[in-house]
């Protein structure tokens, strides 16, 4: 399997704890040969965008800049019409059947690991 799904919001972590969990998961994916990490972070109470969603999404660009990930897509972007999403679908073909494909889900993100 080339896809790993992690529910980072489980246990209602602080942003700092969620960032630590994310880094650990990215490292595990590298070690396990996982191509794509689907991260379920939630979208915040009332649908306005929560602390985890906003805080974690800021980290993705840093990870890409540092070479820890190749790219990423927010749940809102995850589509066959989005370049990074297409690369991830190629790397992890099971994403073609992912329930969030073309759904604009703000509570998830996809990280292209390798």
DOPA-150985 format. One record per residue (C-alpha): residue in one letter; x negated, y, z. Coordinates in steps of 0.1 Angstrom, whole numbers, plus 5000, padded with zeros to 4 digits. Layout:
<recs>
AXYZ/...
</recs>
This chain:
<recs>
X500050005000/X498750344991/X501250555011/X501450615048/X504350785065/X503850955099/X506451125120/X504251405136/X507251565154/X507751255175/X507551335212/X507951705205/X504151795205/X502752145207/X501252285176/X497752215188/X498651855196/X500251805162/X497151945145/X494951695164/X497351415154/X497251525118/X493451535117/X493351185132/X495851055106/X493851215077/X490751035090/X492550705094/X493850735058/X490350795045/X489150485064/X492050265054/X492050375017/X495450545018/X496050774989/X498950985002/X500151075036/X503751175040/X504151385071/X507551435088/X507251755108/X510751875109/X511952215098/X512852375132/X515952445151/X518652615132/X516952555099/X514852865101/X511452695100/X509752565131/X506452605147/X505152265135/X506152315099/X504652665096/X501552585117/X500652255100/X501252395065/X498552655072/X496052375079/X496552195046/X494752475026/X491852455050/X491752075047/X491752105009/X489052375009/X486852155032/X487351845010/X489351645035/X492351625011/X492651674974/X495951854974/X499351884990/X502951954983/X505652085007/X508951885007/X510452184988/X507852144960/X507851764958/X509051704923/X508051544890/X507651904878/X504951994904/X501351924894/X500051804928/X503151594933/X502651414899/X499051344909/X500251194942/X502850984924/X500150844901/X497950764931/X500850614951/X503450484927/X505850394955/X506550764958/X508750734927/X511350584950/X510750814979/X514050964991/X512651314993/X511651324957/X513551614941/X515451684974/X513652004985/X513351875020/X511652145042/X511051895070/X508351695052/X504951755035/X502851525013/X499051525015/X496951374987/X494151205005/X492151034977/
</recs>
